[in-house]
């Protein structure tokens, strides 16, 4: 039998992050001691009270289908969280729960974009944004932020890219992969632009709890009612509560958009896992001590690793304001040689570091900047110290 794949399947690029994680796991299985800075996944345990809520749900037989967009109890927990943490008020009709924020974002693309519609995405960007937009026939329009400006998104870089086909501006603050937090004044200017040009805003706030040096996350939807009416807020329990495998994400926004997302979800995945929904309620409404402890530990790792990387001659690493990633600039090493020949780009640098130093990083080209590689410090301090030592030795071994 001859199988002909669809153009969507042929043109979809695999996740670079997951590819690196797979390579690192394979090397570990072969007996190599690999320091994995690749996958963006907290290395902490899901809080005990969250696990207990899931266990209790199983004991009570809460293992059947639920409403496609999530149970009312979870929607109420999301509403409470958004009011408590972000100053945002929503009704149940304006909230949906999905199978992780990646699923939530894809639902948004499905319901908003016609072929050729454009979404403005700031670079560096999370690798999934562009692929999801292309999957539904949309066109990602990339605007470059600058390392020397802290990778901050601004109205000045967005406005010239707006065309009659522009449908939305995507805002990711704190940002994956740079850790940049958009300053309030620039957030207001972007929101004003969206109002002036009648554009939607998609605000990915997955890392909102992870901010440092006194910075506070502000949801763009909280700026005023007009901005809120055109914003879809996307969030997840994955990062804040170390619940990546539980697969619960959610969105809040205009009721007609949320209803359409629910209709799409009802015909694709149906409901998120019933047990995970009960766990998410406990996470959102329960004690937040574990979150604060995790942020403090991430901050400790961040400070150490930024110092270590910037001490390596030729390596430049901006100090991230949020999330748990560094995005160091390796371009000074391009053109240098290893035993395998010259290193010309971020993919070849990632391969060199994995094969020769047994350290896994993700090529920055997949995030929109070939000068950089992404490094996750969501790994224990012992591994971070070991990995920094290996990076220093490996970069020092390259020949001019």
C-alpha positions as CSV (number, residue, x, y, z in Angstrom):
1,X,0.0,0.0,0.0
2,X,1.2,3.5,-0.9
3,X,0.7,6.0,1.8
4,X,0.7,9.7,0.9
5,X,1.1,12.0,3.8
6,X,-0.8,15.3,4.0
7,X,1.1,18.5,3.3
8,X,0.5,19.5,6.9
9,X,2.3,16.4,8.1
10,X,5.2,16.8,5.6
11,X,5.7,20.4,6.5
12,X,5.6,20.2,10.3
13,X,8.9,20.3,12.0
14,X,9.5,18.1,15.0
15,X,10.0,19.8,18.4
16,X,13.7,20.6,18.7
17,X,13.4,20.5,22.5
18,X,11.9,17.0,22.5
19,X,14.5,15.9,20.0
20,X,17.4,17.0,22.2
21,X,15.7,15.4,25.2
22,X,15.4,12.2,23.3
23,X,19.1,12.2,22.3
24,X,20.1,12.9,25.9
25,X,17.9,10.0,27.2
26,X,19.4,7.7,24.6
27,X,22.9,8.6,25.6
28,X,22.0,8.1,29.3
29,X,20.6,4.6,28.4
30,X,23.9,3.8,26.8
31,X,25.7,4.6,30.0
32,X,26.9,8.2,29.4
33,X,26.7,10.7,32.3
34,X,24.7,13.5,30.5
35,X,23.8,16.8,32.1
36,X,20.5,17.7,30.5
37,X,19.9,21.4,30.2
38,X,17.4,20.8,27.4
39,X,13.8,20.1,28.5
40,X,11.8,22.9,30.3
41,X,10.4,20.8,33.1
42,X,10.6,21.6,36.8
43,X,12.7,19.0,38.6
44,X,10.5,19.3,41.8
45,X,7.8,17.0,42.9
46,X,4.1,18.0,42.4
47,X,3.0,19.3,45.8
48,X,1.7,16.7,48.2
49,X,-1.8,18.2,48.6
50,X,-2.2,18.1,44.9
51,X,-1.3,14.5,44.6
52,X,-3.7,13.7,47.5
53,X,-6.5,15.4,45.6
54,X,-5.9,13.2,42.6
55,X,-5.8,10.1,44.8
56,X,-9.0,11.1,46.5
57,X,-10.7,11.6,43.1
58,X,-9.7,8.0,42.1
59,X,-11.0,6.6,45.4
60,X,-14.3,8.4,44.8
61,X,-14.6,7.1,41.3
62,X,-14.2,10.4,39.6
63,X,-12.9,8.6,36.5
64,X,-15.5,9.2,33.9
65,X,-16.0,11.7,31.0
66,X,-16.6,15.3,32.1
67,X,-17.8,18.3,30.1
68,X,-15.4,18.8,27.2
69,X,-14.2,22.2,28.4
70,X,-13.7,21.1,32.0
71,X,-15.8,20.7,35.1
72,X,-17.5,23.8,36.6
73,X,-15.5,23.3,39.8
74,X,-12.3,23.7,37.9
75,X,-13.6,26.7,36.0
76,X,-14.5,28.3,39.3
77,X,-11.0,27.7,40.6
78,X,-9.5,29.3,37.5
79,X,-11.9,32.3,37.9
80,X,-10.8,32.6,41.5
81,X,-7.1,32.4,40.6
82,X,-7.4,35.0,37.8
83,X,-9.2,37.4,40.2
84,X,-6.7,36.8,43.1
85,X,-3.5,36.9,41.1
86,X,-4.3,39.1,38.1
87,X,-7.2,41.3,39.0
88,X,-9.3,39.8,36.2
89,X,-13.0,38.9,36.4
90,X,-14.5,36.2,34.2
91,X,-17.6,34.1,34.1
92,X,-17.7,30.3,33.5
93,X,-18.6,30.9,29.8
94,X,-15.3,32.8,29.4
95,X,-13.1,30.0,30.7
96,X,-12.0,26.6,29.3
97,X,-9.7,23.9,30.5
98,X,-7.7,21.9,28.0
99,X,-4.9,19.2,27.9
100,X,-2.1,21.6,28.6
101,X,-1.4,25.1,27.4
102,X,0.0,23.7,24.1
103,X,-3.4,22.2,23.4
104,X,-5.0,25.5,24.5
105,X,-2.9,27.5,22.1
106,X,-3.7,25.1,19.2
107,X,-7.4,25.5,19.9
108,X,-7.0,29.2,19.7
109,X,-5.2,28.9,16.3
110,X,-8.0,26.6,15.1
111,X,-10.8,28.9,15.9
112,X,-9.3,32.3,14.9
113,X,-7.2,31.7,11.8
114,X,-8.1,31.4,8.2
115,X,-5.5,30.5,5.6
116,X,-3.2,33.5,5.1
117,X,-4.1,35.2,8.4
118,X,-1.1,36.6,10.2
119,X,0.0,36.4,13.8
120,X,2.8,38.6,15.0
121,X,5.3,36.6,17.1
122,X,8.3,38.2,18.9
123,X,11.6,36.4,18.5
124,X,13.2,34.6,20.2
125,X,10.0,32.5,20.5
126,X,8.8,29.2,21.8
127,X,9.3,26.7,19.0
128,X,5.6,25.6,19.0
129,X,4.1,29.0,18.2
130,X,5.1,29.1,14.6
131,X,4.4,25.4,13.9
132,X,0.9,25.6,15.2
133,X,0.0,28.7,13.2
134,X,1.4,27.1,10.0
135,X,-0.6,23.9,10.8
136,X,-3.9,25.7,10.4
137,X,-2.8,27.7,7.3
138,X,-1.8,30.9,9.1
139,X,1.3,32.9,8.7
140,X,3.6,33.7,11.6
141,X,5.2,37.1,11.2
142,X,8.4,37.3,13.2
143,X,9.5,40.5,14.9
144,X,13.0,40.6,16.3
145,X,13.7,41.7,19.9
146,X,17.3,42.7,20.7
147,X,19.6,41.2,23.2
148,X,21.0,44.6,24.1
149,X,17.4,45.7,25.0
150,X,16.9,42.7,27.3
151,X,14.9,40.9,24.6
152,X,11.9,43.2,25.5
153,X,9.0,43.4,23.0
154,X,8.1,46.9,22.1
155,X,5.5,48.7,20.0
156,X,8.3,50.1,17.8
157,X,9.2,46.6,16.4
158,X,5.6,45.4,16.2
159,X,3.8,48.3,14.4
160,X,5.7,48.2,11.1
161,X,4.8,44.5,10.6
162,X,1.0,45.0,10.8
163,X,-0.8,44.4,7.5
164,X,-4.5,44.0,6.6
165,X,-4.1,40.2,7.2
166,X,-2.9,40.7,10.8
167,X,-5.2,38.9,13.2
168,X,-3.4,38.9,16.5
169,X,-0.2,39.8,18.4
170,X,1.2,37.0,20.6
171,X,2.7,38.1,24.0
172,X,4.8,35.7,26.0
173,X,6.0,37.2,29.3
174,X,8.0,35.9,31.1
175,X,9.4,34.5,27.8
176,X,10.5,31.1,26.8
177,X,13.5,31.0,25.9
178,X,14.9,34.3,27.0
179,X,13.3,34.8,30.4
180,X,12.4,38.4,29.4
181,X,9.6,40.2,31.2
182,X,7.9,42.9,29.2
183,X,8.1,46.2,31.2
184,X,4.8,47.7,32.1
185,X,5.1,50.8,29.9
186,X,5.9,48.7,26.9
187,X,3.1,46.3,27.7
188,X,0.7,49.3,27.7
189,X,2.0,50.5,24.4
190,X,1.5,47.1,22.8
191,X,-2.0,47.0,24.2
192,X,-2.8,50.5,22.9
193,X,-1.6,49.4,19.4
194,X,-3.9,46.4,19.5
195,X,-6.8,48.6,20.3
196,X,-6.0,51.2,17.7
197,X,-5.6,48.6,14.9
198,X,-8.4,46.3,16.1
199,X,-6.2,43.3,16.8
200,X,-6.6,40.4,19.1
201,X,-4.0,39.6,21.8
202,X,-2.9,36.1,22.8
203,X,-1.1,36.3,26.2
204,X,0.9,33.2,27.1
205,X,1.4,33.5,30.9
206,X,2.7,30.0,31.6
207,X,5.7,31.3,33.6
208,X,4.0,34.1,35.5
209,X,4.9,32.9,39.0
210,X,8.6,32.6,38.0
211,X,9.9,36.2,38.2
212,X,13.0,37.5,39.9
213,X,14.8,40.6,41.3
214,X,11.5,42.2,42.5
215,X,9.8,42.1,39.1
216,X,6.1,41.3,39.1
217,X,4.1,39.7,36.3
218,X,1.3,41.9,34.9
219,X,-1.3,40.3,32.6
220,X,-1.9,42.5,29.6
221,X,-5.6,41.8,29.9
222,X,-5.6,43.6,33.3
223,X,-4.7,47.0,31.8
224,X,-8.2,48.0,31.0
225,X,-11.6,46.6,29.9
226,X,-11.1,47.3,26.2
227,X,-7.8,45.4,26.2
228,X,-9.4,42.6,28.2
229,X,-12.2,42.3,25.6
230,X,-9.7,41.5,22.9
231,X,-7.3,39.3,24.9
232,X,-7.2,35.6,25.4
233,X,-5.2,34.7,28.5
234,X,-3.4,31.3,28.4
235,X,-2.0,29.6,31.4
236,X,-1.2,26.2,32.8
237,X,-0.5,24.4,36.1
238,X,2.5,22.7,34.6
239,X,5.3,25.1,35.5
240,X,4.1,26.8,38.7
241,X,3.1,23.5,40.4
242,X,5.6,21.0,38.7
243,X,2.6,19.3,37.0
244,X,3.9,18.9,33.5
245,X,2.6,15.4,33.1
246,X,-0.8,16.1,34.4
247,X,-1.7,18.1,31.2
248,X,-4.0,20.8,32.4
249,X,-3.9,24.2,30.6
250,X,-6.6,26.8,30.5
251,X,-7.7,30.0,28.7
252,X,-9.9,32.9,29.6
253,X,-11.3,35.4,27.1
254,X,-14.3,36.5,25.0
255,X,-17.2,34.0,25.4
256,X,-17.7,33.5,21.7
257,X,-14.0,32.5,21.3
258,X,-14.1,30.2,24.3
259,X,-17.3,28.5,23.1
260,X,-15.7,27.9,19.7
261,X,-12.6,26.4,21.4
262,X,-14.9,24.2,23.4
263,X,-16.7,23.0,20.2
264,X,-13.4,22.2,18.6
265,X,-12.1,20.4,21.7
266,X,-15.4,18.4,21.9
267,X,-14.7,17.0,18.5
268,X,-10.9,16.3,19.0
269,X,-9.7,15.4,22.5
270,X,-12.9,15.9,24.5
271,X,-12.3,16.6,28.2
272,X,-8.9,16.9,30.0
273,X,-8.3,14.0,32.3
274,X,-10.9,14.0,35.1
275,X,-8.4,13.1,37.8
276,X,-6.0,15.8,36.7
277,X,-8.8,18.4,36.8
278,X,-9.3,17.6,40.5
279,X,-5.6,17.9,41.1
280,X,-5.5,21.3,39.3
281,X,-8.3,22.6,41.6
282,X,-6.1,21.8,44.6
283,X,-3.1,23.4,43.0
284,X,-4.9,26.7,42.2
285,X,-6.8,27.0,45.4
286,X,-4.5,25.3,47.9
287,X,-1.4,26.6,49.7
288,X,1.2,28.3,47.5
289,X,4.2,27.6,49.8
290,X,5.7,25.0,47.4
291,X,5.5,27.6,44.6
292,X,7.4,30.2,46.6
293,X,10.1,27.6,47.6
294,X,10.5,26.6,44.0
295,X,11.0,30.2,42.8
296,X,13.6,30.8,45.5
297,X,15.6,27.7,44.4
298,X,15.3,28.7,40.7
299,X,16.6,32.1,41.6
300,X,19.6,30.6,43.4
301,X,20.4,28.5,40.3
302,X,19.9,31.4,38.0
303,X,22.3,33.7,39.8
304,X,25.0,31.0,40.0
305,X,24.8,29.9,36.4
306,X,24.7,33.4,34.9
307,X,27.8,34.2,36.8
308,X,29.6,31.0,35.6
309,X,28.7,31.5,32.0
310,X,29.6,35.1,31.8
311,X,33.0,34.2,33.3
312,X,33.8,32.0,30.2
313,X,35.8,34.2,27.7
314,X,33.7,34.7,24.6
315,X,30.4,33.6,26.0
316,X,27.7,36.3,26.7
317,X,24.6,35.6,28.8
318,X,21.8,38.0,29.6
319,X,20.4,37.9,33.1
320,X,16.8,36.5,32.7
321,X,14.0,38.3,34.6
322,X,11.7,35.2,34.7
323,X,11.0,31.6,33.7
324,X,13.9,29.0,34.2
325,X,15.9,29.5,31.0
326,X,19.2,31.1,30.0
327,X,19.8,32.1,26.4
328,X,23.5,32.6,26.1
329,X,25.2,33.9,23.0
330,X,27.7,31.4,21.5
331,X,28.3,33.3,18.3
332,X,31.9,34.2,19.3
333,X,32.8,30.5,19.0
334,X,31.4,30.0,15.5
335,X,34.2,29.3,13.1
336,X,36.3,27.6,15.7
337,X,37.2,24.0,15.2
338,X,36.8,20.7,17.0
339,X,38.0,17.3,16.0
340,X,34.9,17.1,13.9
341,X,35.6,20.3,12.0
342,X,34.4,23.9,12.3
343,X,31.3,24.8,14.3
344,X,29.2,27.1,12.1
345,X,25.9,27.5,13.9
346,X,23.8,26.7,17.0
347,X,22.8,23.2,15.8
348,X,26.5,22.2,15.3
349,X,27.4,23.8,18.7
350,X,24.6,21.7,20.4
351,X,25.9,18.6,18.7
352,X,29.5,19.3,19.8
353,X,28.5,20.0,23.4
354,X,26.4,16.8,23.6
355,X,28.9,14.5,22.0
356,X,32.1,15.9,23.5
357,X,31.0,17.4,26.9
358,X,27.9,15.3,27.4
359,X,25.8,18.4,28.0
360,X,22.5,18.9,26.3
361,X,21.3,22.3,25.2
362,X,18.8,23.3,22.5
363,X,19.9,25.1,19.4
364,X,18.7,28.7,19.3
365,X,17.9,28.6,15.6
366,X,14.7,26.8,16.5
367,X,13.7,29.7,18.7
368,X,14.5,32.3,16.1
369,X,18.1,33.2,16.9
370,X,21.0,31.1,15.6
371,X,23.5,33.0,17.7
372,X,22.2,31.5,20.9
373,X,21.4,28.2,22.6
374,X,18.7,27.6,25.2
375,X,19.7,26.2,28.6
376,X,17.2,25.2,31.2
377,X,18.2,25.5,34.9
378,X,15.3,23.3,36.0
379,X,17.8,20.7,37.2
380,X,19.5,20.2,40.6
381,X,22.4,22.4,41.6
382,X,24.8,19.5,41.6
383,X,24.1,18.9,37.9
384,X,24.3,22.6,37.2
385,X,27.8,22.9,38.7
386,X,28.9,19.8,36.7
387,X,27.4,21.1,33.5
388,X,29.0,24.5,33.9
389,X,32.4,22.9,34.4
390,X,31.9,20.8,31.3
391,X,30.8,23.8,29.2
392,X,33.9,25.8,30.2
393,X,36.2,22.9,29.3
394,X,34.5,22.2,26.0
395,X,34.5,25.8,24.8
396,X,38.1,26.2,25.9
397,X,39.1,23.2,23.9
398,X,37.9,24.7,20.6
399,X,40.6,25.9,18.2
400,X,40.7,29.1,16.3
